[in-house]
Amino acid sequence: MIKPLVKGLWITLKYFFSKPITVHYPEEKVGSFPRYRGLHIIGRKPDGSIKCVACGLCEAICPAKAIKIEIGELEDGMRYPKTYILDGWRCIFCGLCQEVCPVNAIVLTPQYENAAYKKEELILDRDTLLKRGDEVKI
């Protein structure tokens, strides 16, 4: 009866004098794994235009049907996404959209902070994804 009590006190005393492993999250960030698939971004070409050519492959391959694209066409025949909507609430972060993209326009970054108070905040449009891409350097 006294043996388990002494054993518990010994473990408590041992860890009391060891270095704590707690991370104070908002001040200290924990890195992610190299192959982690986090927040989505849409990249830009060096001239500042959107990389996406509105091929629709990401929309077609998405198993959760979280991507919706409305395709527009310029006078010279170049296609671009009029609207690009990514429903972050439905997305399962599988990375298939990134793998299938022929021009590497959509990228899943290693960032993991994607908290929101409302579901509507997780529905990301083309401009939001472009702005994220401007802010994030991979």
CNS distance restraints for C-alpha pairs under 8 A (distance, minus, plus):
assign (resid   1 and name CA) (resid   5 and name CA) 7.22 0.50 0.50
assign (resid   2 and name CA) (resid   6 and name CA) 6.27 0.50 0.50
assign (resid   3 and name CA) (resid   7 and name CA) 6.12 0.50 0.50
assign (resid   4 and name CA) (resid   8 and name CA) 6.10 0.50 0.50
assign (resid   5 and name CA) (resid   9 and name CA) 6.21 0.50 0.50
assign (resid   6 and name CA) (resid  10 and name CA) 6.04 0.50 0.50
assign (resid   7 and name CA) (resid  11 and name CA) 6.36 0.50 0.50
assign (resid   8 and name CA) (resid  12 and name CA) 6.23 0.50 0.50
assign (resid   9 and name CA) (resid  13 and name CA) 6.08 0.50 0.50
assign (resid  10 and name CA) (resid  14 and name CA) 6.07 0.50 0.50
assign (resid  11 and name CA) (resid  15 and name CA) 6.31 0.50 0.50
assign (resid  12 and name CA) (resid  16 and name CA) 5.97 0.50 0.50
assign (resid  13 and name CA) (resid  17 and name CA) 6.82 0.50 0.50
assign (resid  14 and name CA) (resid  18 and name CA) 6.82 0.50 0.50
assign (resid  15 and name CA) (resid  19 and name CA) 7.93 0.50 0.50
assign (resid  23 and name CA) (resid  28 and name CA) 6.45 0.50 0.50
assign (resid  23 and name CA) (resid  29 and name CA) 7.95 0.50 0.50
assign (resid  23 and name CA) (resid  30 and name CA) 7.79 0.50 0.50
assign (resid  24 and name CA) (resid  28 and name CA) 5.53 0.50 0.50
assign (resid  25 and name CA) (resid  29 and name CA) 5.84 0.50 0.50
assign (resid  25 and name CA) (resid  30 and name CA) 7.53 0.50 0.50
assign (resid  32 and name CA) (resid  36 and name CA) 6.40 0.50 0.50
assign (resid  32 and name CA) (resid 110 and name CA) 6.33 0.50 0.50
assign (resid  32 and name CA) (resid 111 and name CA) 7.58 0.50 0.50
assign (resid  32 and name CA) (resid 112 and name CA) 7.89 0.50 0.50
assign (resid  33 and name CA) (resid 110 and name CA) 7.64 0.50 0.50
assign (resid  34 and name CA) (resid 110 and name CA) 7.43 0.50 0.50
assign (resid  35 and name CA) (resid 110 and name CA) 7.67 0.50 0.50
assign (resid  36 and name CA) (resid 109 and name CA) 7.70 0.50 0.50
assign (resid  36 and name CA) (resid 110 and name CA) 5.53 0.50 0.50
assign (resid  37 and name CA) (resid  93 and name CA) 6.23 0.50 0.50
assign (resid  37 and name CA) (resid  94 and name CA) 7.48 0.50 0.50
assign (resid  37 and name CA) (resid  95 and name CA) 6.70 0.50 0.50
assign (resid  37 and name CA) (resid 108 and name CA) 5.26 0.50 0.50
assign (resid  37 and name CA) (resid 109 and name CA) 6.02 0.50 0.50
assign (resid  37 and name CA) (resid 110 and name CA) 5.76 0.50 0.50
assign (resid  37 and name CA) (resid 111 and name CA) 7.97 0.50 0.50
assign (resid  38 and name CA) (resid  93 and name CA) 6.87 0.50 0.50
assign (resid  38 and name CA) (resid 108 and name CA) 5.41 0.50 0.50
assign (resid  38 and name CA) (resid 109 and name CA) 5.13 0.50 0.50
assign (resid  38 and name CA) (resid 110 and name CA) 5.05 0.50 0.50
assign (resid  38 and name CA) (resid 111 and name CA) 5.26 0.50 0.50
assign (resid  38 and name CA) (resid 112 and name CA) 5.23 0.50 0.50
assign (resid  39 and name CA) (resid 108 and name CA) 5.44 0.50 0.50
assign (resid  39 and name CA) (resid 109 and name CA) 5.29 0.50 0.50
assign (resid  39 and name CA) (resid 110 and name CA) 6.95 0.50 0.50
assign (resid  39 and name CA) (resid 111 and name CA) 5.71 0.50 0.50
assign (resid  39 and name CA) (resid 112 and name CA) 6.35 0.50 0.50
assign (resid  39 and name CA) (resid 113 and name CA) 7.79 0.50 0.50
assign (resid  39 and name CA) (resid 114 and name CA) 7.09 0.50 0.50
assign (resid  40 and name CA) (resid 106 and name CA) 6.79 0.50 0.50
assign (resid  40 and name CA) (resid 107 and name CA) 5.69 0.50 0.50
assign (resid  40 and name CA) (resid 108 and name CA) 4.51 0.50 0.50
assign (resid  40 and name CA) (resid 109 and name CA) 6.16 0.50 0.50
assign (resid  40 and name CA) (resid 129 and name CA) 6.84 0.50 0.50
assign (resid  41 and name CA) (resid 106 and name CA) 5.74 0.50 0.50
assign (resid  41 and name CA) (resid 107 and name CA) 5.43 0.50 0.50
assign (resid  41 and name CA) (resid 108 and name CA) 6.44 0.50 0.50
assign (resid  41 and name CA) (resid 109 and name CA) 7.22 0.50 0.50
assign (resid  41 and name CA) (resid 129 and name CA) 4.80 0.50 0.50
assign (resid  41 and name CA) (resid 130 and name CA) 6.30 0.50 0.50
assign (resid  41 and name CA) (resid 132 and name CA) 5.70 0.50 0.50
assign (resid  41 and name CA) (resid 133 and name CA) 4.87 0.50 0.50
assign (resid  42 and name CA) (resid  50 and name CA) 7.59 0.50 0.50
assign (resid  42 and name CA) (resid  51 and name CA) 7.37 0.50 0.50
assign (resid  42 and name CA) (resid  52 and name CA) 7.53 0.50 0.50
assign (resid  42 and name CA) (resid 105 and name CA) 5.35 0.50 0.50
assign (resid  42 and name CA) (resid 106 and name CA) 4.61 0.50 0.50
assign (resid  42 and name CA) (resid 107 and name CA) 6.41 0.50 0.50
assign (resid  42 and name CA) (resid 126 and name CA) 7.72 0.50 0.50
assign (resid  42 and name CA) (resid 129 and name CA) 5.33 0.50 0.50
assign (resid  42 and name CA) (resid 130 and name CA) 5.09 0.50 0.50
assign (resid  42 and name CA) (resid 132 and name CA) 7.61 0.50 0.50
assign (resid  42 and name CA) (resid 133 and name CA) 5.59 0.50 0.50
assign (resid  43 and name CA) (resid  50 and name CA) 6.49 0.50 0.50
assign (resid  43 and name CA) (resid  51 and name CA) 5.78 0.50 0.50
assign (resid  43 and name CA) (resid  52 and name CA) 7.81 0.50 0.50
assign (resid  43 and name CA) (resid 104 and name CA) 7.81 0.50 0.50
assign (resid  43 and name CA) (resid 105 and name CA) 5.16 0.50 0.50
assign (resid  43 and name CA) (resid 106 and name CA) 6.49 0.50 0.50
assign (resid  43 and name CA) (resid 107 and name CA) 7.55 0.50 0.50
assign (resid  43 and name CA) (resid 130 and name CA) 6.38 0.50 0.50
assign (resid  43 and name CA) (resid 133 and name CA) 5.48 0.50 0.50
assign (resid  43 and name CA) (resid 134 and name CA) 7.58 0.50 0.50
assign (resid  44 and name CA) (resid  48 and name CA) 5.53 0.50 0.50
assign (resid  44 and name CA) (resid  49 and name CA) 5.51 0.50 0.50
assign (resid  44 and name CA) (resid  50 and name CA) 4.57 0.50 0.50
assign (resid  44 and name CA) (resid  51 and name CA) 4.95 0.50 0.50
assign (resid  44 and name CA) (resid 105 and name CA) 7.42 0.50 0.50
assign (resid  44 and name CA) (resid 130 and name CA) 7.46 0.50 0.50
assign (resid  44 and name CA) (resid 133 and name CA) 7.65 0.50 0.50
assign (resid  45 and name CA) (resid  49 and name CA) 5.44 0.50 0.50
assign (resid  45 and name CA) (resid  50 and name CA) 6.07 0.50 0.50
assign (resid  45 and name CA) (resid  51 and name CA) 5.41 0.50 0.50
assign (resid  50 and name CA) (resid  80 and name CA) 7.90 0.50 0.50
assign (resid  50 and name CA) (resid 105 and name CA) 7.86 0.50 0.50
assign (resid  50 and name CA) (resid 130 and name CA) 7.79 0.50 0.50
assign (resid  51 and name CA) (resid 103 and name CA) 6.82 0.50 0.50
assign (resid  51 and name CA) (resid 104 and name CA) 7.61 0.50 0.50
assign (resid  51 and name CA) (resid 105 and name CA) 5.06 0.50 0.50
assign (resid  52 and name CA) (resid  80 and name CA) 6.44 0.50 0.50
assign (resid  52 and name CA) (resid  81 and name CA) 6.98 0.50 0.50
assign (resid  52 and name CA) (resid 103 and name CA) 6.97 0.50 0.50
assign (resid  52 and name CA) (resid 104 and name CA) 7.99 0.50 0.50
assign (resid  52 and name CA) (resid 105 and name CA) 5.11 0.50 0.50
assign (resid  52 and name CA) (resid 106 and name CA) 7.61 0.50 0.50
assign (resid  53 and name CA) (resid  78 and name CA) 7.57 0.50 0.50
assign (resid  53 and name CA) (resid  79 and name CA) 5.46 0.50 0.50
assign (resid  53 and name CA) (resid  80 and name CA) 5.07 0.50 0.50
assign (resid  53 and name CA) (resid  81 and name CA) 7.01 0.50 0.50
assign (resid  53 and name CA) (resid 103 and name CA) 7.72 0.50 0.50
assign (resid  54 and name CA) (resid  69 and name CA) 7.39 0.50 0.50
assign (resid  54 and name CA) (resid  71 and name CA) 5.95 0.50 0.50
assign (resid  54 and name CA) (resid  72 and name CA) 7.97 0.50 0.50
assign (resid  54 and name CA) (resid  79 and name CA) 5.92 0.50 0.50
assign (resid  54 and name CA) (resid  80 and name CA) 5.08 0.50 0.50
assign (resid  54 and name CA) (resid  81 and name CA) 5.13 0.50 0.50
assign (resid  55 and name CA) (resid  79 and name CA) 7.95 0.50 0.50
assign (resid  56 and name CA) (resid  60 and name CA) 6.23 0.50 0.50
assign (resid  56 and name CA) (resid  69 and name CA) 6.91 0.50 0.50
assign (resid  57 and name CA) (resid  61 and name CA) 6.08 0.50 0.50
assign (resid  57 and name CA) (resid  97 and name CA) 7.48 0.50 0.50
assign (resid  57 and name CA) (resid 100 and name CA) 6.53 0.50 0.50
assign (resid  57 and name CA) (resid 101 and name CA) 6.72 0.50 0.50
assign (resid  58 and name CA) (resid  62 and name CA) 6.02 0.50 0.50
assign (resid  58 and name CA) (resid  67 and name CA) 7.16 0.50 0.50
assign (resid  58 and name CA) (resid  96 and name CA) 7.35 0.50 0.50
assign (resid  58 and name CA) (resid  97 and name CA) 4.45 0.50 0.50
assign (resid  58 and name CA) (resid  98 and name CA) 7.54 0.50 0.50
assign (resid  58 and name CA) (resid 100 and name CA) 6.44 0.50 0.50
assign (resid  58 and name CA) (resid 101 and name CA) 6.51 0.50 0.50
assign (resid  59 and name CA) (resid  65 and name CA) 6.83 0.50 0.50
assign (resid  59 and name CA) (resid  66 and name CA) 7.61 0.50 0.50
assign (resid  59 and name CA) (resid  67 and name CA) 5.08 0.50 0.50
assign (resid  59 and name CA) (resid  68 and name CA) 6.05 0.50 0.50
assign (resid  59 and name CA) (resid  69 and name CA) 6.95 0.50 0.50
assign (resid  59 and name CA) (resid  97 and name CA) 7.55 0.50 0.50
assign (resid  60 and name CA) (resid  65 and name CA) 7.88 0.50 0.50
assign (resid  61 and name CA) (resid  96 and name CA) 6.81 0.50 0.50
assign (resid  61 and name CA) (resid  97 and name CA) 6.77 0.50 0.50
assign (resid  61 and name CA) (resid 100 and name CA) 7.81 0.50 0.50
assign (resid  62 and name CA) (resid  66 and name CA) 6.63 0.50 0.50
assign (resid  62 and name CA) (resid  67 and name CA) 6.97 0.50 0.50
assign (resid  62 and name CA) (resid  96 and name CA) 6.66 0.50 0.50
assign (resid  62 and name CA) (resid  97 and name CA) 6.43 0.50 0.50
assign (resid  64 and name CA) (resid  90 and name CA) 6.20 0.50 0.50
assign (resid  64 and name CA) (resid  91 and name CA) 6.15 0.50 0.50
assign (resid  64 and name CA) (resid  92 and name CA) 6.90 0.50 0.50
assign (resid  65 and name CA) (resid  90 and name CA) 7.58 0.50 0.50
assign (resid  65 and name CA) (resid  91 and name CA) 7.86 0.50 0.50
assign (resid  66 and name CA) (resid  85 and name CA) 7.95 0.50 0.50
assign (resid  66 and name CA) (resid  86 and name CA) 5.60 0.50 0.50
assign (resid  66 and name CA) (resid  87 and name CA) 4.92 0.50 0.50
assign (resid  66 and name CA) (resid  88 and name CA) 7.17 0.50 0.50
assign (resid  66 and name CA) (resid  90 and name CA) 5.49 0.50 0.50
assign (resid  66 and name CA) (resid  91 and name CA) 5.47 0.50 0.50
assign (resid  67 and name CA) (resid  84 and name CA) 7.24 0.50 0.50
assign (resid  67 and name CA) (resid  85 and name CA) 5.69 0.50 0.50
assign (resid  67 and name CA) (resid  86 and name CA) 4.62 0.50 0.50
assign (resid  67 and name CA) (resid  87 and name CA) 6.43 0.50 0.50
assign (resid  68 and name CA) (resid  83 and name CA) 7.81 0.50 0.50
assign (resid  68 and name CA) (resid  84 and name CA) 5.92 0.50 0.50
assign (resid  68 and name CA) (resid  85 and name CA) 5.15 0.50 0.50
assign (resid  68 and name CA) (resid  86 and name CA) 6.58 0.50 0.50
assign (resid  69 and name CA) (resid  81 and name CA) 6.34 0.50 0.50
assign (resid  69 and name CA) (resid  82 and name CA) 7.46 0.50 0.50
assign (resid  69 and name CA) (resid  83 and name CA) 5.63 0.50 0.50
assign (resid  69 and name CA) (resid  84 and name CA) 4.64 0.50 0.50
assign (resid  69 and name CA) (resid  85 and name CA) 6.43 0.50 0.50
assign (resid  70 and name CA) (resid  81 and name CA) 5.82 0.50 0.50
assign (resid  70 and name CA) (resid  82 and name CA) 5.40 0.50 0.50
assign (resid  70 and name CA) (resid  83 and name CA) 5.06 0.50 0.50
assign (resid  70 and name CA) (resid  84 and name CA) 6.60 0.50 0.50
assign (resid  71 and name CA) (resid  79 and name CA) 6.79 0.50 0.50
assign (resid  71 and name CA) (resid  80 and name CA) 6.02 0.50 0.50
assign (resid  71 and name CA) (resid  81 and name CA) 4.78 0.50 0.50
assign (resid  71 and name CA) (resid  82 and name CA) 5.48 0.50 0.50
assign (resid  71 and name CA) (resid  83 and name CA) 7.22 0.50 0.50
assign (resid  72 and name CA) (resid  79 and name CA) 5.71 0.50 0.50
assign (resid  72 and name CA) (resid  80 and name CA) 5.30 0.50 0.50
assign (resid  72 and name CA) (resid  81 and name CA) 5.74 0.50 0.50
assign (resid  72 and name CA) (resid  82 and name CA) 5.23 0.50 0.50
assign (resid  73 and name CA) (resid  77 and name CA) 5.94 0.50 0.50
assign (resid  73 and name CA) (resid  78 and name CA) 5.66 0.50 0.50
assign (resid  73 and name CA) (resid  79 and name CA) 4.40 0.50 0.50
assign (resid  73 and name CA) (resid  80 and name CA) 6.09 0.50 0.50
assign (resid  74 and name CA) (resid  78 and name CA) 5.33 0.50 0.50
assign (resid  74 and name CA) (resid  79 and name CA) 6.32 0.50 0.50
assign (resid  74 and name CA) (resid  80 and name CA) 7.69 0.50 0.50
assign (resid  83 and name CA) (resid 125 and name CA) 7.01 0.50 0.50
assign (resid  83 and name CA) (resid 126 and name CA) 6.17 0.50 0.50
assign (resid  84 and name CA) (resid 125 and name CA) 5.54 0.50 0.50
assign (resid  84 and name CA) (resid 126 and name CA) 4.79 0.50 0.50
assign (resid  85 and name CA) (resid 123 and name CA) 6.88 0.50 0.50
assign (resid  85 and name CA) (resid 124 and name CA) 5.66 0.50 0.50
assign (resid  85 and name CA) (resid 125 and name CA) 4.49 0.50 0.50
assign (resid  85 and name CA) (resid 126 and name CA) 6.31 0.50 0.50
assign (resid  86 and name CA) (resid  91 and name CA) 7.80 0.50 0.50
assign (resid  86 and name CA) (resid 123 and name CA) 5.87 0.50 0.50
assign (resid  86 and name CA) (resid 124 and name CA) 5.11 0.50 0.50
assign (resid  86 and name CA) (resid 125 and name CA) 6.32 0.50 0.50
assign (resid  87 and name CA) (resid  91 and name CA) 6.26 0.50 0.50
assign (resid  87 and name CA) (resid 122 and name CA) 6.29 0.50 0.50
assign (resid  87 and name CA) (resid 123 and name CA) 4.44 0.50 0.50
assign (resid  87 and name CA) (resid 124 and name CA) 6.21 0.50 0.50
assign (resid  88 and name CA) (resid 122 and name CA) 4.85 0.50 0.50
assign (resid  88 and name CA) (resid 123 and name CA) 5.59 0.50 0.50
assign (resid  88 and name CA) (resid 124 and name CA) 6.91 0.50 0.50
assign (resid  89 and name CA) (resid 119 and name CA) 6.75 0.50 0.50
assign (resid  89 and name CA) (resid 122 and name CA) 5.90 0.50 0.50
assign (resid  89 and name CA) (resid 123 and name CA) 7.08 0.50 0.50
assign (resid  95 and name CA) (resid  99 and name CA) 6.39 0.50 0.50
assign (resid  95 and name CA) (resid 108 and name CA) 6.91 0.50 0.50
assign (resid  96 and name CA) (resid 100 and name CA) 6.08 0.50 0.50
assign (resid  97 and name CA) (resid 101 and name CA) 6.20 0.50 0.50
assign (resid  97 and name CA) (resid 106 and name CA) 7.05 0.50 0.50
assign (resid  98 and name CA) (resid 104 and name CA) 6.75 0.50 0.50
assign (resid  98 and name CA) (resid 105 and name CA) 7.77 0.50 0.50
assign (resid  98 and name CA) (resid 106 and name CA) 5.49 0.50 0.50
assign (resid  98 and name CA) (resid 107 and name CA) 5.42 0.50 0.50
assign (resid  98 and name CA) (resid 108 and name CA) 6.83 0.50 0.50
assign (resid 101 and name CA) (resid 105 and name CA) 6.57 0.50 0.50
assign (resid 101 and name CA) (resid 106 and name CA) 6.93 0.50 0.50
assign (resid 109 and name CA) (resid 138 and name CA) 7.05 0.50 0.50
assign (resid 116 and name CA) (resid 121 and name CA) 6.10 0.50 0.50
assign (resid 116 and name CA) (resid 122 and name CA) 6.82 0.50 0.50
assign (resid 117 and name CA) (resid 121 and name CA) 7.35 0.50 0.50
assign (resid 118 and name CA) (resid 122 and name CA) 7.46 0.50 0.50
assign (resid 119 and name CA) (resid 123 and name CA) 7.21 0.50 0.50
assign (resid 124 and name CA) (resid 128 and name CA) 6.01 0.50 0.50
assign (resid 124 and name CA) (resid 129 and name CA) 6.63 0.50 0.50
assign (resid 125 and name CA) (resid 129 and name CA) 6.36 0.50 0.50
assign (resid 126 and name CA) (resid 130 and name CA) 6.16 0.50 0.50
assign (resid 127 and name CA) (resid 131 and name CA) 6.05 0.50 0.50
assign (resid 128 and name CA) (resid 132 and name CA) 6.19 0.50 0.50
assign (resid 129 and name CA) (resid 133 and name CA) 6.21 0.50 0.50
assign (resid 130 and name CA) (resid 134 and name CA) 6.31 0.50 0.50
assign (resid 131 and name CA) (resid 135 and name CA) 6.37 0.50 0.50
assign (resid 132 and name CA) (resid 136 and name CA) 6.03 0.50 0.50
assign (resid 133 and name CA) (resid 137 and name CA) 7.47 0.50 0.50
